[in-house]
């Protein structure tokens, strides 16, 4: 007798249930997805004891005929695909045809359905994978599936379930995800006879976010939309100042399916680079529509992961569009002045200046960075001479507190820390007008009907960061010649990537040549990388390029150096500034693309609206 035997059908179903049904939330997921695929716009979920005692899902979808209801309980029975071509262009949430068979094998299962009300409803009952029992009954169009005593015939699986509260939380989060992916559908969740969620149908994504997480979070999100080729995405992303310490506020949907994807996640973080504080994460709710043939959704048992055919393109589009939108959102939020308020502010400025004698603005700042920065960056060419300092000056001269006209404002000049304007700053006028300084740390300004508080160190740090980075990439970089070349052994695929982008490596100051076999000799590196782990950096860049088609590792490393240099060369908290110096700083800040956060992710400015001030002074009750 052969030792290898075909397993009985009920045992096969119970084994399959181990992959499909991990916990009660897995059952809810499969039943909700079936309801959505059936065209339902109302889905009611009822749960007792965290789904251990009862899970019931009722929908108003198209329903099933008696024949289809029985066939649906067979393994690999589905109406959603018929050929291999269908598998390559899946447009439904379910397609394997194994969920109902697996679920019915580990519970007391009941399915009530009706396709045409004139023909009446049909019921199928299955106890632990045994033969189904059927009956006719009156039932409205749609389907209701009830799962009782989950894992009653698998004690080992039952004891691994968590507490009722934990299972309830997983179900709640699952319903939230599905409701965000399909805001047009009504979802009602009842747990232990208490209504937990009741989300109306016909909502847009932002309204659904507000209902699920609160209007405060929804009001701080930035809408980003883009369509290009075979993909289209729309999503709401948090301002960097509203970043959170966990990733639980991140939701990504691809063709209506909630997924976890490293390419999309990495592209989003790339868009937020230099805007987030360490260990802080953005909130986002993003819906991506892409041609089904461009992704593979059949690569994970729970169908929560996907493979993208062209990850480099997706990565580039996402990161570029997100960074562009965040820049525009920051400018709209803080640097778009109200014309009427601007006019009123101009009148008030004229009145104040009538009582303040004028004085010449501070001297012109040097046009180049100072010598130390050139040495650190490794710029080629002779360093500029530092500006002469007046003798016997114990502290910087303070100009009288007159408000300069925009045309009078010259680049800010502080002792030993010159702020040099970039071309975009020249002639740039901020919509904010400086009115004073608080505790030597914060610049007070008015803009429209708002009081603006600017962290002078963070603001100058952002300006210095953009200047240093711009000069670094604009000039010919000096390189450091390695007396003993660094020999790297690379996998063949990484070697091909290295040779493919040889010109780009050369532009960054690297000279890398083949050294025989899989070895490569690194002969020159940018001066900024002297005495650094060049081999580790090159391997990290190649590893990222192999996965995403591009790499931001090099830029991230450079940015970290720029951040330290900008921080050390920026004006300090506690340093007194004259009013013209404050105004010059605001003008230069307005000329930047990314001006609302310092390179470390801290906010540069905070606004207090006139309405809020009126409330505090009880002018508005």
C-alpha positions as CSV (number, residue, x, y, z in Angstrom):
1,X,0.0,0.0,0.0
2,X,1.3,3.4,-1.0
3,X,2.3,5.7,1.9
4,X,1.4,8.8,-0.1
5,X,-2.4,9.4,-0.2
6,X,-4.7,12.1,-1.3
7,X,-6.2,13.9,1.7
8,X,-10.0,13.8,2.3
9,X,-11.8,16.9,1.1
10,X,-12.9,18.1,4.6
11,X,-9.2,17.9,5.8
12,X,-8.0,19.9,2.7
13,X,-10.6,22.6,3.5
14,X,-9.4,22.8,7.1
15,X,-5.8,23.1,6.0
16,X,-6.7,25.8,3.6
17,X,-8.6,27.6,6.3
18,X,-5.3,28.1,8.1
19,X,-4.1,30.4,5.3
20,X,-7.4,32.2,4.6
21,X,-8.8,32.4,8.2
22,X,-6.2,33.7,10.5
23,X,-8.6,35.3,13.0
24,X,-12.2,36.6,13.1
25,X,-11.1,39.8,11.2
26,X,-10.0,37.6,8.3
27,X,-13.6,36.2,8.0
28,X,-15.0,39.8,8.1
29,X,-12.6,40.8,5.3
30,X,-13.5,37.9,3.0
31,X,-17.2,38.4,3.5
32,X,-17.0,42.2,2.9
33,X,-15.0,41.8,-0.2
34,X,-17.5,39.3,-1.6
35,X,-20.3,41.9,-0.8
36,X,-18.4,44.6,-2.6
37,X,-17.7,42.4,-5.7
38,X,-21.5,41.7,-5.7
39,X,-22.2,45.4,-6.2
40,X,-23.5,46.2,-2.7
41,X,-23.8,49.8,-1.5
42,X,-24.9,48.8,2.0
43,X,-23.0,46.4,4.2
44,X,-24.0,45.6,7.8
45,X,-21.7,43.7,10.0
46,X,-22.8,42.3,13.3
47,X,-20.2,40.7,15.7
48,X,-20.5,39.0,19.1
49,X,-17.6,38.3,21.5
50,X,-15.0,39.6,19.0
51,X,-16.3,37.3,16.3
52,X,-15.7,34.1,18.3
53,X,-19.5,33.5,18.9
54,X,-21.0,35.2,15.8
55,X,-20.0,37.1,12.6
56,X,-22.8,38.2,10.4
57,X,-22.5,40.2,7.2
58,X,-25.6,41.4,5.4
59,X,-25.4,43.2,2.0
60,X,-27.8,44.4,-0.7
61,X,-25.8,43.1,-3.6
62,X,-27.0,41.1,-6.6
63,X,-27.5,37.9,-4.6
64,X,-27.1,34.3,-5.9
65,X,-29.3,31.6,-7.5
66,X,-29.7,28.3,-5.5
67,X,-27.3,26.6,-7.9
68,X,-24.6,29.3,-7.5
69,X,-25.1,29.4,-3.7
70,X,-24.2,25.7,-3.5
71,X,-21.4,26.0,-6.0
72,X,-19.9,28.9,-4.0
73,X,-19.1,26.5,-1.1
74,X,-16.9,24.3,-3.3
75,X,-13.1,24.9,-3.4
76,X,-11.8,27.1,-6.2
77,X,-15.3,27.9,-7.4
78,X,-15.7,31.5,-8.5
79,X,-17.5,33.7,-11.0
80,X,-14.7,36.3,-11.2
81,X,-12.1,34.6,-13.5
82,X,-12.4,31.9,-16.1
83,X,-9.1,32.0,-18.1
84,X,-5.4,32.7,-17.5
85,X,-5.9,36.0,-19.2
86,X,-8.5,37.0,-16.5
87,X,-5.9,36.2,-13.8
88,X,-3.5,38.7,-15.4
89,X,-6.1,41.5,-15.4
90,X,-8.0,41.1,-12.1
91,X,-10.5,43.8,-11.4
92,X,-12.3,42.3,-8.4
93,X,-11.2,42.0,-4.8
94,X,-11.7,38.2,-4.7
95,X,-10.8,35.7,-7.4
96,X,-9.4,32.5,-5.9
97,X,-12.7,30.9,-5.0
98,X,-11.5,29.4,-1.7
99,X,-12.8,31.7,1.1
100,X,-16.3,30.3,1.6
101,X,-15.1,26.7,1.4
102,X,-12.4,27.4,4.0
103,X,-14.6,29.4,6.3
104,X,-17.5,26.8,6.3
105,X,-15.0,24.1,7.3
106,X,-14.2,25.6,10.7
107,X,-17.5,27.0,11.9
108,X,-21.3,26.6,11.8
109,X,-22.0,28.4,8.6
110,X,-25.3,29.8,7.2
111,X,-25.8,31.5,3.9
112,X,-29.1,33.2,3.0
113,X,-29.4,34.8,-0.4
114,X,-31.9,36.0,-3.0
115,X,-31.3,37.1,-6.6
116,X,-34.9,37.8,-7.7
117,X,-37.4,38.5,-4.9
118,X,-40.2,37.0,-7.1
119,X,-38.4,33.7,-6.9
120,X,-37.8,33.8,-3.1
121,X,-34.7,33.2,-1.1
122,X,-32.4,30.2,-0.6
123,X,-30.6,29.0,2.5
124,X,-27.5,26.8,2.8
125,X,-26.3,25.5,6.2
126,X,-22.9,23.8,6.8
127,X,-21.6,22.5,10.1
128,X,-17.9,22.2,10.3
129,X,-17.4,21.2,6.7
130,X,-20.1,18.5,6.6
131,X,-22.6,18.0,3.8
132,X,-24.7,21.2,3.2
133,X,-28.4,21.4,4.1
134,X,-30.7,23.6,2.0
135,X,-34.1,25.2,2.3
136,X,-36.2,27.9,0.7
137,X,-37.2,31.0,2.6
138,X,-38.5,34.5,2.1
139,X,-35.5,36.9,1.9
140,X,-34.9,40.4,0.2
141,X,-32.5,40.8,-2.6
142,X,-28.9,40.4,-1.4
143,X,-26.9,38.0,0.8
144,X,-26.5,37.4,4.5
145,X,-23.7,35.1,5.7
146,X,-23.5,34.1,9.4
147,X,-20.5,32.4,11.0
148,X,-21.1,30.9,14.4
149,X,-18.6,29.3,16.8
150,X,-15.5,29.9,14.8
151,X,-12.8,27.2,15.2
152,X,-15.2,25.1,17.3
153,X,-13.7,22.0,15.6
154,X,-10.1,23.2,15.9
155,X,-9.3,23.7,19.5
156,X,-5.6,24.4,18.8
157,X,-6.6,27.4,16.6
158,X,-9.2,28.6,19.0
159,X,-6.8,28.9,22.0
160,X,-4.4,31.1,19.9
161,X,-7.1,33.8,19.5
162,X,-6.5,36.9,21.5
163,X,-8.9,38.5,24.0
164,X,-12.4,39.7,22.9
165,X,-11.3,43.4,23.1
166,X,-8.2,42.7,20.9
167,X,-10.3,40.8,18.3
168,X,-12.9,43.6,18.3
169,X,-10.1,46.1,17.6
170,X,-8.9,44.1,14.6
171,X,-12.4,43.9,13.2
172,X,-12.9,47.6,13.8
173,X,-9.7,48.5,12.0
174,X,-10.5,46.2,9.1
175,X,-13.9,47.8,8.6
176,X,-12.3,51.2,8.7
177,X,-9.9,50.2,5.9
178,X,-12.6,48.8,3.7
179,X,-14.8,51.9,4.3
180,X,-11.9,54.2,3.3
181,X,-11.3,52.2,0.1
182,X,-15.0,52.4,-0.8
183,X,-16.4,55.7,0.6
184,X,-19.5,55.4,-1.7
185,X,-20.7,52.3,0.3
186,X,-22.5,52.4,3.6
187,X,-20.9,50.4,6.4
188,X,-22.6,49.7,9.7
189,X,-20.7,47.8,12.4
190,X,-22.4,46.5,15.5
191,X,-20.3,44.8,18.2
192,X,-22.0,43.1,21.2
193,X,-25.3,44.8,20.3
194,X,-23.7,48.3,20.4
195,X,-23.5,50.4,17.2
196,X,-19.8,51.2,16.7
197,X,-19.7,52.6,13.1
198,X,-22.4,53.9,10.9
199,X,-20.8,55.5,7.8
200,X,-23.3,56.7,5.2
201,X,-23.0,55.9,1.5
202,X,-22.3,58.4,-1.2
203,X,-19.4,60.1,0.6
204,X,-16.2,61.3,-0.8
205,X,-12.8,60.2,0.6
206,X,-12.3,63.4,2.8
207,X,-15.7,63.1,4.4
208,X,-15.1,59.4,5.1
209,X,-11.8,60.3,6.7
210,X,-13.5,62.9,8.9
211,X,-16.1,60.4,10.0
212,X,-13.5,57.8,10.8
213,X,-10.8,59.9,12.4
214,X,-12.3,63.3,13.2
215,X,-12.6,66.6,11.5
216,X,-9.4,67.9,13.1
217,X,-7.3,65.4,11.2
218,X,-9.2,65.8,8.0
219,X,-8.8,69.6,8.0
220,X,-5.0,69.4,8.1
221,X,-4.7,67.1,5.1
222,X,-3.4,68.2,1.6
223,X,-5.2,66.9,-1.5
224,X,-2.9,65.6,-4.1
225,X,-4.2,64.3,-7.5
226,X,-2.3,63.2,-10.6
227,X,-2.9,61.2,-13.7
228,X,-0.2,60.0,-16.0
229,X,-0.4,57.2,-18.6
230,X,-1.9,54.0,-17.1
231,X,-2.1,55.3,-13.5
232,X,-4.1,57.8,-11.6
233,X,-4.0,58.6,-7.9
234,X,-5.8,60.8,-5.5
235,X,-5.0,61.1,-1.9
236,X,-4.9,63.2,1.3
237,X,-1.5,63.7,2.9
238,X,-0.7,65.4,6.2
239,X,1.4,68.6,6.5
240,X,4.8,67.7,8.0
241,X,3.9,69.5,11.2
242,X,1.0,67.0,11.7
243,X,3.3,64.0,11.5
244,X,2.7,61.2,14.0
245,X,4.9,58.9,16.0
246,X,3.4,55.7,14.5
247,X,2.4,54.5,11.1
248,X,-1.1,53.5,12.0
249,X,-2.5,56.5,10.1
250,X,-1.1,55.3,6.8
251,X,-3.6,53.8,4.3
252,X,-2.8,52.9,0.7
253,X,-5.4,51.5,-1.7
254,X,-4.7,50.1,-5.1
255,X,-7.7,49.5,-7.4
256,X,-9.9,49.5,-4.3
257,X,-7.7,47.1,-2.3
258,X,-5.9,48.0,0.9
259,X,-2.3,47.0,0.5
260,X,1.1,47.3,2.1
261,X,3.7,48.0,-0.6
262,X,7.4,49.0,0.0
263,X,7.6,50.9,-3.4
264,X,4.7,53.2,-2.6
265,X,5.7,53.7,1.0
266,X,9.3,54.5,0.1
267,X,8.2,56.9,-2.6
268,X,6.0,58.8,-0.1
269,X,8.8,59.1,2.4
270,X,11.0,60.3,-0.4
271,X,8.5,63.1,-1.1
272,X,8.7,64.1,2.6
273,X,12.5,64.1,2.8
274,X,14.0,66.9,4.9
275,X,10.5,67.7,6.2
276,X,10.0,65.1,8.9
277,X,11.6,65.0,12.3
278,X,13.3,61.8,13.2
279,X,11.0,58.9,14.2
280,X,8.0,60.8,12.9
281,X,5.7,59.5,10.2
282,X,3.3,61.2,7.8
283,X,-0.4,60.5,7.7
284,X,-1.8,59.6,4.3
285,X,-4.9,58.1,2.7
286,X,-4.1,57.4,-0.9
287,X,-6.1,55.7,-3.6
288,X,-4.3,54.5,-6.7
289,X,-6.0,53.3,-9.8
290,X,-3.6,51.5,-12.2
291,X,-4.1,49.2,-15.2
292,X,-4.6,45.7,-13.8
293,X,-2.0,44.3,-16.1
294,X,0.6,46.4,-14.5
295,X,0.3,44.8,-11.1
296,X,0.2,41.3,-9.6
297,X,-2.2,40.9,-6.8
298,X,-1.9,37.1,-6.6
299,X,1.4,37.1,-4.6
300,X,0.2,36.9,-1.0
301,X,-2.3,34.6,0.8
302,X,-4.2,37.5,2.3
303,X,-3.9,39.6,-0.9
304,X,-2.6,42.5,1.1
305,X,0.7,42.8,-0.9
306,X,1.2,43.5,-4.6
307,X,4.0,43.4,-7.2
308,X,4.3,46.4,-9.5
309,X,5.6,45.8,-13.0
310,X,7.4,49.1,-13.3
311,X,8.3,50.2,-9.8
312,X,10.9,52.8,-10.9
313,X,8.2,54.8,-12.8
314,X,5.7,54.6,-9.9
315,X,8.4,55.6,-7.4
316,X,9.5,58.6,-9.5
317,X,6.0,59.9,-10.2
318,X,4.9,59.6,-6.6
319,X,7.9,61.2,-4.9
320,X,8.0,64.0,-7.4
321,X,4.4,64.9,-7.3
322,X,4.2,64.6,-3.6
323,X,7.1,66.9,-3.0
324,X,5.8,69.4,-5.4
325,X,2.3,69.4,-3.8
326,X,3.8,69.8,-0.3
327,X,5.8,72.8,-1.4
328,X,2.7,74.4,-3.0
329,X,0.5,73.6,0.1
330,X,3.1,75.2,2.4
331,X,3.2,78.3,0.4
332,X,-0.6,78.6,0.1
333,X,-0.9,78.0,3.8
334,X,1.5,80.6,5.0
335,X,2.7,82.8,2.2
336,X,-0.5,83.8,0.3
337,X,-1.5,87.2,1.6
338,X,-5.0,88.5,1.8
339,X,-5.0,91.6,-0.5
340,X,-7.3,93.6,1.8
341,X,-5.4,92.8,4.9
342,X,-2.2,93.6,3.0
343,X,-3.6,97.0,2.2
344,X,-4.6,97.6,5.8
345,X,-1.2,96.6,7.0
346,X,0.4,99.0,4.5
347,X,-1.7,101.9,5.9
348,X,-0.7,101.0,9.5
349,X,2.9,100.7,8.5
350,X,2.8,104.2,7.0
351,X,1.4,105.6,10.3
352,X,4.1,103.9,12.4
353,X,6.9,105.1,10.1
354,X,5.8,108.6,10.5
355,X,6.9,108.4,14.1
356,X,10.1,106.5,13.4
357,X,13.1,108.3,11.8
358,X,14.6,106.4,8.9
359,X,18.1,104.9,8.9
360,X,20.1,103.1,6.3
361,X,19.6,99.3,6.1
362,X,22.3,96.9,7.3
363,X,25.3,96.4,5.0
364,X,25.2,94.0,2.1
365,X,26.1,90.4,3.0
366,X,28.9,88.7,1.2
367,X,28.0,87.1,-2.1
368,X,29.7,83.8,-1.3
369,X,29.7,81.3,1.5
370,X,32.5,81.7,4.0
371,X,35.8,79.9,3.7
372,X,35.0,77.1,6.3
373,X,32.0,75.9,4.3
374,X,33.9,75.8,1.1
375,X,36.5,73.5,2.8
376,X,33.8,71.2,4.1
377,X,32.0,70.9,0.9
378,X,35.1,70.5,-1.2
379,X,34.3,73.2,-3.8
380,X,37.0,73.8,-6.4
381,X,38.3,77.2,-6.9
382,X,39.7,79.9,-4.6
383,X,37.5,80.7,-1.6
384,X,36.1,84.2,-1.3
385,X,37.6,86.7,1.1
386,X,35.6,87.2,4.2
387,X,33.9,90.6,4.7
388,X,35.9,93.0,6.8
389,X,34.7,93.5,10.4
390,X,34.7,96.9,12.0
391,X,37.1,97.3,14.9
392,X,36.2,97.6,18.5
393,X,32.6,96.6,18.0
394,X,31.4,94.7,21.1
395,X,28.0,94.0,19.7
396,X,26.3,94.5,16.3
397,X,24.9,97.9,15.6
398,X,21.2,98.2,16.0
399,X,19.2,100.1,13.4
400,X,16.3,102.2,14.6
401,X,13.0,100.4,14.7
402,X,11.7,101.7,11.4
403,X,10.0,99.3,9.0
404,X,11.9,99.3,5.7
405,X,10.0,99.2,2.4
406,X,10.5,96.0,0.5
407,X,12.8,97.7,-2.0
408,X,15.1,98.9,0.8
409,X,15.6,95.4,2.4
410,X,19.0,94.0,1.8
411,X,20.2,90.5,2.7
412,X,20.3,89.9,6.4
413,X,23.7,90.2,8.1
414,X,24.3,88.9,11.5
415,X,27.7,88.7,13.2
416,X,29.8,86.0,11.6
417,X,26.7,84.3,10.2
418,X,25.9,86.0,6.9
419,X,22.7,85.1,5.1
420,X,23.3,85.2,1.4
421,X,20.2,85.5,-0.8
422,X,19.8,83.1,-3.7
423,X,18.7,84.5,-7.0
424,X,15.1,83.7,-6.2
425,X,15.3,85.8,-3.0
426,X,16.4,89.0,-4.8
427,X,13.5,91.4,-4.9
428,X,11.3,88.9,-3.1
429,X,8.9,90.5,-0.6
430,X,7.3,88.5,2.2
431,X,3.6,88.9,2.9
432,X,4.6,89.1,6.5
433,X,5.8,92.3,8.2
434,X,8.1,92.1,11.1
435,X,6.9,93.9,14.2
436,X,9.2,92.7,16.9
437,X,11.2,90.0,18.6
438,X,10.3,87.8,21.6
439,X,12.9,86.5,24.1
440,X,15.6,86.7,21.4
441,X,14.1,83.5,19.8
442,X,11.0,84.4,17.9
443,X,10.3,87.0,15.3
444,X,6.8,88.5,15.6
445,X,5.1,89.4,12.3
446,X,1.7,90.2,11.0
447,X,0.3,88.8,7.8
448,X,-3.2,89.3,6.6
449,X,-5.4,88.9,9.7
450,X,-2.9,86.7,11.4
451,X,-0.1,87.0,14.0
452,X,2.9,85.0,12.8
453,X,5.6,83.7,15.1
454,X,8.8,82.7,13.4
455,X,11.6,80.6,15.0
456,X,14.6,82.6,13.9
457,X,17.1,79.8,14.2
458,X,14.9,77.3,12.3
459,X,14.1,79.8,9.6
460,X,17.8,80.7,9.1
461,X,18.7,77.0,9.2
462,X,16.3,76.3,6.3
463,X,17.7,79.2,4.3
464,X,21.3,78.1,5.0
465,X,20.5,74.5,4.1
466,X,19.1,75.5,0.7
467,X,22.0,77.8,0.0
468,X,24.6,75.1,0.9
469,X,22.9,72.4,-1.1
470,X,22.4,74.6,-4.1
471,X,26.0,75.7,-4.2
472,X,27.2,72.1,-3.7
473,X,25.3,70.8,-6.8
474,X,25.9,73.9,-8.9
475,X,29.7,74.0,-8.7
476,X,32.2,71.5,-10.0
477,X,33.0,69.2,-7.1
478,X,36.5,68.6,-6.0
479,X,37.4,64.9,-5.5
480,X,39.6,63.0,-3.1
481,X,42.1,60.7,-4.9
482,X,42.5,57.4,-2.9
483,X,46.2,56.5,-2.8
484,X,45.1,52.9,-2.4
485,X,42.0,52.2,-4.4
486,X,39.1,50.6,-2.5
487,X,38.2,47.2,-4.0
488,X,34.6,46.2,-3.9
489,X,33.3,42.8,-4.8
490,X,29.7,43.2,-6.2
491,X,27.1,40.7,-7.4
492,X,26.8,40.6,-11.2
493,X,23.5,42.5,-11.1
494,X,24.9,45.3,-9.0
495,X,28.0,45.5,-11.3
496,X,25.7,46.0,-14.3
497,X,23.8,48.7,-12.5
498,X,27.1,50.4,-11.6
499,X,28.3,50.4,-15.2
500,X,24.9,51.4,-16.6
501,X,25.0,54.6,-14.5
502,X,28.7,55.3,-14.7
503,X,28.2,58.8,-16.0
504,X,26.0,59.7,-13.1
505,X,28.5,58.4,-10.6
506,X,31.2,60.5,-12.3
507,X,29.1,63.6,-12.0
508,X,28.9,63.0,-8.2
509,X,32.7,62.8,-8.0
510,X,33.2,59.0,-8.1
511,X,35.7,57.3,-10.4
512,X,34.9,53.5,-10.3
513,X,36.5,51.1,-12.8
514,X,36.2,47.3,-13.4
515,X,39.1,45.4,-11.7
516,X,38.5,42.0,-13.1
517,X,35.7,39.4,-12.4
518,X,33.1,40.9,-10.0
519,X,35.6,43.4,-8.5
520,X,35.5,47.1,-9.0
521,X,38.1,49.7,-8.0
522,X,37.0,53.0,-6.4
523,X,39.8,55.5,-7.2
524,X,38.2,58.8,-6.5
525,X,35.4,60.0,-4.2
526,X,33.8,63.4,-3.5
527,X,35.8,65.3,-0.8
528,X,32.7,65.3,1.4
529,X,33.0,61.5,1.7
530,X,36.7,61.5,2.8
531,X,37.2,59.1,5.7
532,X,33.6,57.8,5.4
533,X,32.3,54.3,4.7
534,X,32.3,54.7,1.0
535,X,31.9,51.0,0.3
536,X,28.8,50.7,2.5
537,X,27.3,53.8,0.9
538,X,27.8,52.5,-2.7
539,X,26.3,49.1,-1.8
540,X,23.3,50.8,-0.2
541,X,22.7,52.9,-3.3
542,X,23.0,49.9,-5.6
543,X,20.6,47.9,-3.4
544,X,18.0,50.6,-3.5
545,X,18.4,51.1,-7.3
546,X,17.9,47.4,-7.9
547,X,14.5,47.6,-6.1
548,X,13.2,51.0,-7.1
549,X,15.2,51.9,-10.2
550,X,16.6,54.9,-8.5
551,X,18.2,55.8,-5.2
552,X,18.0,58.6,-2.7
553,X,20.6,57.2,-0.4
554,X,23.4,59.5,-1.7
555,X,21.2,62.6,-1.4
556,X,20.1,61.5,2.0
557,X,23.7,61.2,3.1
558,X,24.7,64.6,1.6
559,X,21.6,66.2,3.2
560,X,22.6,65.0,6.6
561,X,26.0,66.8,6.2
562,X,24.2,69.9,4.9
563,X,21.9,69.9,7.9
564,X,24.7,69.9,10.4
565,X,26.5,72.7,8.5
566,X,23.3,74.7,8.2
567,X,22.5,74.3,11.9
568,X,26.0,75.3,13.1
569,X,26.2,78.4,10.8
570,X,22.6,79.7,11.4
571,X,21.8,82.5,13.9
572,X,21.2,81.3,17.4
573,X,18.3,81.5,19.8
574,X,18.9,84.5,22.1
575,X,20.6,86.6,19.4
576,X,19.0,90.1,19.1
577,X,18.0,91.2,15.7
578,X,17.1,94.6,14.4
579,X,13.8,95.1,12.6
580,X,15.4,95.4,9.2
581,X,17.3,92.2,9.9
582,X,14.1,90.4,10.9
583,X,12.3,91.6,7.7
584,X,15.2,90.5,5.5
585,X,15.0,87.1,7.1
586,X,11.3,86.9,6.3
587,X,11.9,88.0,2.8
588,X,14.5,85.4,2.2
589,X,12.3,82.8,3.7
590,X,9.5,83.7,1.4
591,X,11.8,83.0,-1.6
592,X,12.3,79.4,-0.7
593,X,10.2,76.5,-2.0
594,X,10.3,74.7,1.3
595,X,10.0,77.3,3.9
596,X,7.7,76.1,6.6
597,X,10.0,73.5,8.2
598,X,13.7,73.4,9.1
599,X,15.8,70.5,7.6
600,X,15.2,68.5,10.8
601,X,11.4,68.7,10.3
602,X,10.7,71.2,13.1
603,X,8.1,73.9,12.2
604,X,9.6,77.3,11.2
605,X,6.5,79.4,11.9
606,X,3.2,79.3,13.7
607,X,0.2,81.4,13.0
608,X,-2.6,82.7,15.4
609,X,-5.7,84.0,13.5
610,X,-7.4,87.2,14.4
611,X,-10.5,85.2,15.1
612,X,-8.7,83.2,17.8
613,X,-7.4,86.4,19.4
614,X,-10.9,87.9,19.4
615,X,-12.2,84.9,21.2
616,X,-9.5,85.1,23.8
617,X,-10.3,88.8,24.4
618,X,-14.0,87.9,24.6
619,X,-14.8,90.0,21.5
620,X,-16.4,86.9,20.1
621,X,-18.5,84.7,22.4
